[in-house]
Amino acid sequence: MLRCSELGLTFEDLDNMTVGMVYDMLIEKSNDHEKYPYIATQNDIEKFFK
């Protein structure tokens, strides 16, 4: 519940979420400060999925 409070989630929010969704939000929050050396372009994405 502490982590949910840190994310600003209410009980109403949690009624519509799974535990996995909350975990995903926590992981994304912890990655917010990371600096990535390369950001993919549209061309990179097209090469990856073709």
mmCIF file of the C-alpha atoms, coordinates in Angstrom:
data_MODEL
# 
_entry.id   MODEL 
# 
loop_
_atom_site.group_PDB 
_atom_site.id 
_atom_site.type_symbol 
_atom_site.label_atom_id 
_atom_site.label_alt_id 
_atom_site.label_comp_id 
_atom_site.label_asym_id 
_atom_site.label_entity_id 
_atom_site.label_seq_id 
_atom_site.pdbx_PDB_ins_code 
_atom_site.Cartn_x 
_atom_site.Cartn_y 
_atom_site.Cartn_z 
_atom_site.occupancy 
_atom_site.B_iso_or_equiv 
_atom_site.pdbx_formal_charge 
_atom_site.auth_seq_id 
_atom_site.auth_comp_id 
_atom_site.auth_asym_id 
_atom_site.auth_atom_id 
_atom_site.pdbx_PDB_model_num 
ATOM 1  C CA . MET A 1 1  ? 0.000   0.000  0.000   1.00 0.00 ? 1  MET A CA 1 
ATOM 2  C CA . LEU A 1 2  ? 2.935   2.336  0.650   1.00 0.00 ? 2  LEU A CA 1 
ATOM 3  C CA . ARG A 1 3  ? 4.181   1.913  -2.917  1.00 0.00 ? 3  ARG A CA 1 
ATOM 4  C CA . CYS A 1 4  ? 0.685   2.473  -4.285  1.00 0.00 ? 4  CYS A CA 1 
ATOM 5  C CA . SER A 1 5  ? 0.481   5.665  -2.246  1.00 0.00 ? 5  SER A CA 1 
ATOM 6  C CA . GLU A 1 6  ? 3.865   6.787  -3.632  1.00 0.00 ? 6  GLU A CA 1 
ATOM 7  C CA . LEU A 1 7  ? 2.465   6.305  -7.140  1.00 0.00 ? 7  LEU A CA 1 
ATOM 8  C CA . GLY A 1 8  ? -0.611  8.336  -6.234  1.00 0.00 ? 8  GLY A CA 1 
ATOM 9  C CA . LEU A 1 9  ? -2.997  5.425  -6.707  1.00 0.00 ? 9  LEU A CA 1 
ATOM 10 C CA . THR A 1 10 ? -6.359  5.462  -4.950  1.00 0.00 ? 10 THR A CA 1 
ATOM 11 C CA . PHE A 1 11 ? -8.481  2.518  -3.857  1.00 0.00 ? 11 PHE A CA 1 
ATOM 12 C CA . GLU A 1 12 ? -10.706 3.214  -6.842  1.00 0.00 ? 12 GLU A CA 1 
ATOM 13 C CA . ASP A 1 13 ? -7.672  2.984  -9.137  1.00 0.00 ? 13 ASP A CA 1 
ATOM 14 C CA . LEU A 1 14 ? -6.665  -0.314 -7.580  1.00 0.00 ? 14 LEU A CA 1 
ATOM 15 C CA . ASP A 1 15 ? -10.137 -1.764 -8.154  1.00 0.00 ? 15 ASP A CA 1 
ATOM 16 C CA . ASN A 1 16 ? -9.456  -1.581 -11.895 1.00 0.00 ? 16 ASN A CA 1 
ATOM 17 C CA . MET A 1 17 ? -5.843  -2.802 -11.823 1.00 0.00 ? 17 MET A CA 1 
ATOM 18 C CA . THR A 1 18 ? -4.032  -6.090 -11.416 1.00 0.00 ? 18 THR A CA 1 
ATOM 19 C CA . VAL A 1 19 ? -0.971  -6.592 -9.234  1.00 0.00 ? 19 VAL A CA 1 
ATOM 20 C CA . GLY A 1 20 ? 1.079   -6.890 -12.425 1.00 0.00 ? 20 GLY A CA 1 
ATOM 21 C CA . MET A 1 21 ? -0.049  -3.456 -13.565 1.00 0.00 ? 21 MET A CA 1 
ATOM 22 C CA . VAL A 1 22 ? 1.091   -1.943 -10.263 1.00 0.00 ? 22 VAL A CA 1 
ATOM 23 C CA . TYR A 1 23 ? 4.452   -3.730 -10.543 1.00 0.00 ? 23 TYR A CA 1 
ATOM 24 C CA . ASP A 1 24 ? 4.868   -2.377 -14.082 1.00 0.00 ? 24 ASP A CA 1 
ATOM 25 C CA . MET A 1 25 ? 4.188   1.150  -12.849 1.00 0.00 ? 25 MET A CA 1 
ATOM 26 C CA . LEU A 1 26 ? 6.765   0.758  -10.068 1.00 0.00 ? 26 LEU A CA 1 
ATOM 27 C CA . ILE A 1 27 ? 9.376   -0.507 -12.522 1.00 0.00 ? 27 ILE A CA 1 
ATOM 28 C CA . GLU A 1 28 ? 8.706   2.360  -14.914 1.00 0.00 ? 28 GLU A CA 1 
ATOM 29 C CA . LYS A 1 29 ? 8.974   4.867  -12.067 1.00 0.00 ? 29 LYS A CA 1 
ATOM 30 C CA . SER A 1 30 ? 12.335  3.427  -11.016 1.00 0.00 ? 30 SER A CA 1 
ATOM 31 C CA . ASN A 1 31 ? 13.596  3.698  -14.616 1.00 0.00 ? 31 ASN A CA 1 
ATOM 32 C CA . ASP A 1 32 ? 12.599  7.362  -15.023 1.00 0.00 ? 32 ASP A CA 1 
ATOM 33 C CA . HIS A 1 33 ? 16.025  8.639  -14.018 1.00 0.00 ? 33 HIS A CA 1 
ATOM 34 C CA . GLU A 1 34 ? 17.988  6.287  -16.315 1.00 0.00 ? 34 GLU A CA 1 
ATOM 35 C CA . LYS A 1 35 ? 19.882  7.720  -19.253 1.00 0.00 ? 35 LYS A CA 1 
ATOM 36 C CA . TYR A 1 36 ? 19.907  5.526  -22.331 1.00 0.00 ? 36 TYR A CA 1 
ATOM 37 C CA . PRO A 1 37 ? 22.798  5.941  -24.782 1.00 0.00 ? 37 PRO A CA 1 
ATOM 38 C CA . TYR A 1 38 ? 20.691  5.295  -27.886 1.00 0.00 ? 38 TYR A CA 1 
ATOM 39 C CA . ILE A 1 39 ? 17.081  6.011  -28.683 1.00 0.00 ? 39 ILE A CA 1 
ATOM 40 C CA . ALA A 1 40 ? 15.525  3.886  -31.405 1.00 0.00 ? 40 ALA A CA 1 
ATOM 41 C CA . THR A 1 41 ? 14.312  5.568  -34.567 1.00 0.00 ? 41 THR A CA 1 
ATOM 42 C CA . GLN A 1 42 ? 11.374  4.545  -36.718 1.00 0.00 ? 42 GLN A CA 1 
ATOM 43 C CA . ASN A 1 43 ? 13.852  2.890  -39.098 1.00 0.00 ? 43 ASN A CA 1 
ATOM 44 C CA . ASP A 1 44 ? 15.254  0.777  -36.238 1.00 0.00 ? 44 ASP A CA 1 
ATOM 45 C CA . ILE A 1 45 ? 11.758  -0.351 -35.258 1.00 0.00 ? 45 ILE A CA 1 
ATOM 46 C CA . GLU A 1 46 ? 10.879  -1.286 -38.832 1.00 0.00 ? 46 GLU A CA 1 
ATOM 47 C CA . LYS A 1 47 ? 14.094  -3.332 -39.162 1.00 0.00 ? 47 LYS A CA 1 
ATOM 48 C CA . PHE A 1 48 ? 13.338  -5.108 -35.896 1.00 0.00 ? 48 PHE A CA 1 
ATOM 49 C CA . PHE A 1 49 ? 9.787   -6.123 -36.825 1.00 0.00 ? 49 PHE A CA 1 
ATOM 50 C CA . LYS A 1 50 ? 10.400  -7.117 -40.452 1.00 0.00 ? 50 LYS A CA 1 
# 
